[in-house]
Amino acid sequence: MRPAGLPDVATPTFRRLVPIAALLTALVLAIPGAASAAAAPVPQEADAGLDELEQLMAVPVYAASKYKQSAAEAPAAPTVLTQGDIRSFGWRTLGEVLNGVRGVFLRYDRAYTYAGVRGLSRPGDYSSRLLVLIDGMRANENIYDSVLIGREFPLDVGLIERVEFIPGPGSAMYGSNAVLGVINVVTRSAASLRGGAVAVTLDSDRGRKLQLSLAREFDTGALLVAGSAESRPGGDLYLPEFDSPDTGFGRAVGLDGERDRKLMARWTGGAWTLTALAAERRKQIPNASFDLVFGESAVWTDRMTLVGGTWQSIDAAGEGWHAQAGLGQYDYHDIGRYEPDRLLTAYRNQGRWLQGELRRTLRLGGAHLVLAGVDVQRNFRQAISNTVLEPEVSDSGSLSTGTRLGLFVNDEIALNPGLRLGLGVRLDRESSGSWHSTPRLSLLWQAAPGLVAKLLAGTAYREPNVYERAPEADGRPWNEALRREQVDSREVVIDWRATERLRVSASWFRNRVTDMIEQVDNAETGLLIYRNVGAATSRGVEAEAEYLAAAGWRLRGSWTGQRVTGEGGQAVSNSPRWLAKLHGTAPVAGWPLRLGLELQGLGPRLTLAGATLPAHWLANATVLWDPPGRAWSLAASLYNLGNRRTADPSGPEFVGDRIEQDGRSLALRWGLAF
């Protein structure tokens, strides 16, 4: 993101949280009333056969309608990936999990990982057209409204039970940012992580990671405490755009390191769930974005804390109340020297917010399932500041506050046993004080047993965030001319359980984004500024099939063909024409082994300079050794099997128009339950 990160100093957040986590751990181990713990750090693989497929198909979807329903019943084309998938394919970050979803592609600029959906991901934005939830609680921070999906995501992937991805407009339920999709991360329970577990991961890039968790069940509830620490020194890089004698011939030596720390505590008892997350990620920036002096060390630091509570009383018929409240804190810091004056400058951005939601679900007359509610987010601190430290101290910055308020209602109407109509609308008050509405409509037809057709339509929006509205330089006015982005979406979905072992689905989609906000050069000042640059239209088709053989092997493949055009019909940058994905797992007969293979194909993309990055294929493989009845497990993952040299388009903050990606690497993971 925009400059902001401090030198390698002690972190007060973690100095406060570590003793708290230690105390909770001691209490978990010491309380004599705790239920006995079985040694099982992760669930064992399901038995081969139809039971496994039934379990996969029965995984509920929550985020599409804010209540549990099957994927076939959801008014969307959802994808659900589980902890079993995370282990089978060796996924290390939320971004890698999302890359297993059809229609999703990633971009990495050696600072952050960004997700694109159905061809839309503009270089220079921060994935703010997506909304991420953790157990239903909004987790976009309130400075950039970004979705943090790399190692800066505040939850370790080992603590994820499943990830639900709901493509399409979600503002009728969630308000701002739910433009291209909603990501709901469901955390694991103390029951699934019963007892204690430790895991150590080493990789060929000299990365190392330690994970710890302790879980206990009591008569009145269950407690889970977990933490992880990871460090990656990073290798040397060659950047041809800096290849000159004055810049060391483009060699960035020892400037790509990264480390992260994460803590989680969760209490579940009766109708209550209380969760606390704290994370810090520090990343060295090797490629001199935002005019950093090339070759000098610059560290960007992200810190996020989320504390929330949920109360729920829902009966067997799905009726009842749900209430949620939480506090969020986000800090983004950096320090470095910037061209052309090379003054040492520190950037400090701080966000603080309070959020809450209350909703009611009820059935009316046997044919209506109605959900109505209100949610609010009070941003009581949104501060963007920079301080010149040398040769003398000078400060400048911007401070903002604001409140978002949303009222929503959704009605699911059973027209007959095979036909359901969904009507939803939300009325939002933005931080600016303006009001507007976003509707959605769905029609689901069960044409035959196992065959469902869906017609979906809706609108969504994203209001400008504080970083986009803030002055681009000291003394400049706020960028108040920015208008909210809006998207109008249409989609047709076919979901077919063809046989007991085969599921097939297909989608046709069209998304039209207007008043798109992008980062451009300000001709008046020569600085980067955000403007509404026009419109873009994304249209395409998706197809996916999943098969589970009687022998226990499983195969899932998808293909997406898409095209994104601007107002004049021209192609846009960072928009691949096609995506192809293949995921397969298979047991090894006679051995407690399971093999996982992931194959990803990405079509050609344009850079901001108009150059074409060629299509490429990448393959990853994982071997999981998980002996039944044993307390330990081993896993080995090989990433980028063919050692392919690929590149992603860069944003306008970089000198070059492409960013080279990493080659082959090997990771070994050892886990022990106690």
N, C-alpha and C positions, 0 to 999 in steps of 0.2 A: 504494500500500500504506500501511500505518500510517506516521505521521510518521517521517521520517528523511531528511536531506539537508543538506549543508554549504554555506556561502556560496561564491561563485565563486573558488575557490583553485586553485593549481596541483595537478595530479594526479600523484602519485608513480608510480602504475602505468604511466602513459604516458611519463613521463620515463625510466623504465627500459626500456620496450619499444621506443620509437622508435629509439634507437641500435642495438638488436639487429636490428630490421627493416632499418635502413639497411645494417648490416654484411652481413646475408643477401642483400640486394639487390645489393650490390657484388660479393659472391662469385658470385652467379648470372650477372652480366654479365661478370665477369672470367675465369671458368674457361674455358680454351680448349677443353676436351674436351666442352663442351656441344653437344648436337645443334642443328642450325640450326633457327631458329624461323620458322614460317610466320605471317604476319600475319592472325590470326583471333581477335578478342576473344571472339566467341561463335559457336556453330555456325550455319551458314547454314540457312535454312528448307529442310525436306525437299522434294523434288520432288513436285508435285501428282500425285495418282493413288493407286493401291492400295498402292504402296510406303510412302507416308506412313502410311496406316491400319495396315498391317502393323507398321510401326515402333512406332506408338502402342499397338497391342494386345500387342506383344511386350515392352514395358517391364516388367521384373521387379518383383515385390513381395517385400520382405525381412521387414518388421516383423510380418507376420501369424504366421509360424512360426519366425523367426530363421534362415531359409535362403531362398534364391531360389526363387521359383515364379511361375507366371503368375497373373494376377488371377482367372481362372476356377478355378484349382486351390486358391487360398487359402481357408482356413476363415473367411471374412468377406466383406463387401461393400466391398472397398477402392476408393479413388480415388487415382489417381496423376496429379500435375500436374508438368510439366517446365519446364526453362528456356525452351523455346520458348513455353509458355503465359505465363510471367512477362513475357517481352518483348512478346508479342502484345497483352496486356491492360494493360501498364504498371503491374503490381503493384509496390508500393514496400516492403512489409513482409510478414513471414510471416503476419500477420493477414489481409492482403488476399488472399494466396494461399489460406489456409484458407477465406475467404469464397467462393471459387470451388468449394467442395466441397458436394455435396448434403447437406442436413440440418444444416449448420453456420451459425450466425449470430453476430454480433459485438455487443459493447457497449463504448462508449468514454466514459470519465468525465473526460477531459482530463488524466488522469494516466497511465492504462494502458488497454490494449485487452484485453478478455476474450472468450473463445470459449465459446459454448454449443453443445450437440449434442442433436439430437432433442428440443428444447424445454426442456432442463435447463441453466440458468445462473442461479444465485442471486445477486442483488445483494448485495455485501459479501464474496463469495469471490474468489479470485484464480486461477481456472481450474485449481485443484489437483485436479480430477477428470479431468484429462487428463495424459498422460505424453508428454514430448517427448524425442526422441533426436536426436543429431547423429552421423551415421554409426554408428548402433547404440549410442552411449554416452549414458547418462542425463544430461539437461541441466536437469532441475528443480533449483532451488536448495534449500538445506536449512533455510531459516528459515520460509518460507511454503509450500514445495513448489509454487511457482507455475510456470506456463508463461508465459514472457515472449515475446509475439508481436508487439509494436509495434516501435518503433525501439530499444527496449531489448534486443531479441533480439541475441545476441552475434555473429551471422553476417550479413553483407550478402547481400541476395537475389540479387545478381549472381554470387555464388559458390555458388548452389544448383543442383545438377544436376536433382534432382527432389524432390518432397515426396510421401510416402506417408501417406495417412490411413486408419487401420484402425478403423472404428467398432465399438462394443461392448466387452464386458469383456475386458481383457487381462492381468488379474492372474495367471492361470495360467502366463503366460510371464514377466511383468515385476514382479509384486508390487504394492506400494502405488501409488496414483494412477492406474493404468490402468483407470479405472472406466467412463468414457464413450468412450474411444478412445485410440489411440496414434498419435503424429505422428513419423514418421521423416524427418529432413532429410538427404538424401544430397548431399555436397559435390562440386563439380566437380574434375576431375583436372587435373594439369599438361598432359596431352595435349590436353584440350579447351580449355585457355587457353594454348596454346603461344605463347611470345614475350611481349611486353609490351602493355599496353593501358591507356588512360586514358579516363575518361568524366566529363563535366561536365553537371550538371542544374541548371536554373533554373526557378523556378515563380512564378506570379502572386502568391503570398503572401509573396514576398521570400525564399523558401527557396533554398538553394544547397547543392550536394553535389559532392564530388570523390571519384572512385574510381580506384585504381591497382592494377595487378597485374603480376607478372613470373613467368614459368614457364619452366623449362628441363628437358630430359630428358638424362640422362647414361647412361653404360654401366651404372652400378650402380643407377640409380633416377631419380626425378624430384622436383624441388623447386618449390613454389609459395609465393610471398609476396604478400600483398595487404593493402590498407588502404583505408579510406574515412573521410570526415569530412563531416558534414552540420550545417547551422545553419538554424534557422527562428525568426525574431524573434517571430512570432505577432501576431495582431491584437487589437483592443480587443473586449471582450465586455460585453453587458448581461445581468445576472442579476436578474430581477424579484423574487426572494425577498429581495434586499438593497436594494430600492428605497426608500430613506429618506434624509433630509438628513444623517444621521449617517454614512452609508456611501457618500456620493458618488452617491446615487440609483442604486445598482446598477451603476455603470460600473467594470469592471476594465480599466485602461488599461495596455497594454504588459506584461501579466502572464501571457501564454500562450506564451512562447518555449520553444524546445527545441533541444538540440544533442546529437550523438552522435559517437563515435569508435570505430572497429573495426580490429583487426589480426588477421591470420591467417597462419600458416606451416604448411606440410604437406610432409612427406617420405614418399615411397613407394618402397620398394625390396624386391624379392623378396616374401617373405611378410610384411614389416613395413610398417606405416603409423604415422607419428608426426604428431600434430596439436597445435597450440597456438592458442588463441583468447583474445583480450582485448578487452573492450568497456567503454565508459562512456557512460551516457546521463544528461543533466541536463535536468530538466523543471520549468518554473515552474508553480505551481498557482494558477489564477485564481479558483477557486470555493469557497475556504475550507472544504475538507473537514476533518473531525476538529476543528472549532471553531477553525481558524486565524482570525486577525483579518483581516476582509475588507478588501481594498485594499492590503495590505502584501505585499511580495515574499517568496515562500517557494519554495525550490528543492529538489526531491527528486532525489537522485543514486543511480543504480544502477551498480555495477561488477561485472563477472563475468569470471573467468579460468578456462579449462578447458584442461588439458594431459593428453593421453592417448596411449596406444600400443596397437596391435592386431597380433597375430600370428595368421596363419591358414594352415592346410594342409588343403585340401579337394580331393579328387580329382574326376575327371570324373563319377563315380557319385554325388557328393554326400556321400561319407564323409570324415571327418577331424576335426581339432581346431580350436578357435577360442579364443583367450585375449585378454582386454582388461583394461587397468588405467588409472586416471586419477586426477588430483587436481582438485578444484574449489574456487573461492574466490568468495564473494559478499559484497559490502558495500552496505549501504543506509543513506544518511545524509540528514538534513535539519536545518535550523535555522529557527525562526520563533517568532512570538508567538501565544499561544493564549488564547482566552477561558476563564474570565471575568477572570482576574487579569492577563492580557497579559504574563506573564513570558517573557523570551527563553529558549527551550528548544531544546536540540539532542538529536536522537535518532540513535543509532548502532547498527545491527544488523550482525553479522558471522557469516558461515557459512564453515566450512572442512570439507572431507570428502575421503575416499579411497574409491575404489570399484574393484572388480575382478570379473571373471567368467571362468569356464572351462567349456567345454561340448564335448561329443562327439556327432557325428552318425554313425550307422552303419545299415547294412541287414542285416536278419536274415531268412534264409530266403526272400528274394525278395519277400515280401509285406509286410514291416514296414520302415518308415523311422523310426528311433528317435532322438530328440534328448534328451539328459540333461545337466544342468549344475548349477552352483552359482554364486551371485553374492552379494556382500557389499558393504555400504556402512558405513564407519566415520565417523560425524560427530564429529570431535574438537574442534569449536568451534561452538556455537550460542548466540550472545550477543545479548541484547536490552537496551539501556540507554538512559537519558535523563539529561541533565544540565541543570539550571537554571543559566543563565549570569548572569542579573541578577535581583535586586540582589546576590545572593551565590551562589557556586558550591555546588551540592549534587548528588550523584549517587545514582542508584538503577538497578537492573537485575536481569536474570536470566541465568544461565549454565547450559547443559545440554550433555550429550554423549549418545551412544547408538550402537548398532550394529544394522543390519538384516542379516538373513541369509536367503537363500532357496535351496531345493533344488527343482528342477523336472524333469519328464520328460514327453515327448510322444511318442505312437506313432501313426503314420499307417499304417493297415492296408488293403491292397488286397483287398477281399472278392471282387471279380471285376473284369474289365477296365473296367466302367463304374460301379463302386460302391466308394467309399472311406470308411472309418470313422476318425475322429480322436478319440483319448482323451488328455487331458492333466490333470495335477494339479501343484500347487505347494504346498510346505510352507514357511511363513514364520515367522521369529522377529522380532517387532516391536521397536522401540526400548525399549518397556516391559518386554520379556522374555517376553511371552505368545506362544504358538504357535497357528497356525490354518492351515487348508488351503483352497485355492480350485481347484475342478475346472472343466474345460470339455469339451464333446462336440460333434462335428460329423459330419454324414453328407452326403457329396457324391455325387450321382447324375447321370451323364451320360446323360440320357434319349434324346438324339439327337445327331448331329454338330452341334457349336456350341451345344447347349442343355444347361445345367447347373442342377440344382436343389440347394439347400443347406438343411439343417436345422441350426441352431446353438443351443447352450444353454451357459450358464456363469455363474459368479459372479465378483465382483471386490470390492475393498475399498480404503478410504483410511484410514490411521491419522491421528489428530490430529497436526498439525504443532506445532512449538515455539511459534510465534506464537499459535496457538489455545489452547495449554495454559498459556501464561505468565500470571502475575498481571495483572489489568487495571489495577492501581494499586500503588504502593509500600506494602508491608506486608500486601498481600492474599495469600492462599495460591495455590499452583499449581492450575490447573483440571484436577485429576486425575480428576474424574468423567466426563470426556469419553470416549466409546466410539468405536471405529472405525465409519465408514460402511460399509455393504455394499449391493451391488446384485445382483439376480437377473435374468438376461436370457434372452429367447427371441427367435429371429428365423428367418424363412423368406426365402430369397433365390432369385430366378430370374435367370439370366444367359444371354442368347440372342444369338448372332451370327446375326441374321436373314438377312442377305445379306452379300456381300463388302464392302459399303460401310456397312452399318447394324448397330449394336450396341444392344440394348435390355436393361435390367435393372430389376428391381422388388424391393422388400423390404417385409415386414411385421415390425414389432418391438414388443416390450413389455419395459420396464425398470422394476423396482420397487426403489427405494432406501429402505433403512431406517436408522434412527438418523442421519438427515441432520444434519450440523453446519452451523449458521447463526449469523451475528452478530446478537445481539439486545440490547435495553436491559436492564441489570441494575437491577431495581426497588429493590434495597437501596442501591446506590451511585450510580445515575444514569449509569453508564458502560457502554460497549459490552463485551459478553462473548460468548463462543461457547458454545452449548448444543446437545445433541442434541434436535431439535425434532419428531421424528416421522418420517413416511414420505411418499413421493411416488411416483406411478406415471406413467410416460410410455409412451404407445402411439400407433402411427400407421403410415402407409404412405409409401413413397418410390418414385418412378419416374424413370427417366432414359433418354434416348436420345441416341445420337451418330451423326452421318452425315458422310461425306466424299464430296463430289461429284467427278465426273471432271474438272471444271474447276478443282479445287483448293480450293474453299471448304469449310469445315468448320463444323458446327453441333452444339452440345451443349446439351441442355435438361433440366431436372429440376424435379420438383414434390414437395413433402413436405407431407402433412397429418398433424397431430399434436395430441395433447391431453395436458396434464400436470395431474394433480389431487393434492391433499393427502389427508390421512387421512380427512377428512370429505367428500371428493368435490368440495371447492371448488377453483376455478381458482387458480393460483399466479402470482406476478408474473414479469415478464420472460420470458414463455413465448409466443412467437407461435403462432397456430393453424395457420399455413401459411407455407411458403417456396416461392418460384418463382425459377428461375435460368435464364438463357439466355446462352450464350457462342458467338460466331461470329467466324470469321476468313475473309478472302477476299483473293486477290491481285488487283491491278489490271492488266488486260491491257495489255501493251506497256510497262509501267513496273516498276522495281524497288521496288514499293510493296506493303505488305500492311496491310489494315485489320482492326482488332479492335474488336468491340462487346460490351459486358457489360451485361446488364439484370438487376437484382435486385429481387425483390418480397418484402416482409416483412409478415406479418399483424399484427393488433392485439395489443398487449401491455398488461398491467396494471402500474402502478407500485406501490411499496410502500404508498402512500397509498390505493390502490384506484381511482385514475383510469385511464382507458383512453387509451393512445396510439394514434392511428389507423394503419391500414395505409398503406404508402407504397411507391413504386417509385423506384429510382435507376438512372441509366444512365451509363456511362463509355465513352469512345471513344479509340482509339489508332491513330495512323498511323505505320508503321515504314518508313523509307527505308533500304534495305540493298543498295546496288549490288554485284552480283557482281564479284569481282576488285579491289574498292576496299578501302582500309584504314580507311575511315571510314563511319559510319552516323549517321542522324538519327532521332529519334522525338519525336512530340508526343502528349500525352495530355490529354484534357479530362475532368475528374472532376465528377460531379453535373451532367450536361448541362443538365437542366431547372432548375437552381438551386433544388431543392426544400428547404424548411425542415423538417427532421425533428428528432426528439429520442429519446434513449435513457433508460430508467429509471435513476435514481440509486440508490446504496446507502444504507444507514442512516447513513453518516458525513457525509452532506450535509444542508443545511438544506432545499433544494427536493427535489421528487420526480422531476424530469426534467432532462436535460442537453441543451441545444441542440447540434446538430451543424453542421459547416461547410457552406457553400454551394459554388458553382461555383469551380473553380480550374483553371489551365492549367500544365502542366509541359513543358519542352523539354529533350531530352537529346541530347548530341553525344558520339560515341565514336570513338576512334582506336586502331588497332592498329599496333605497330611491332616 
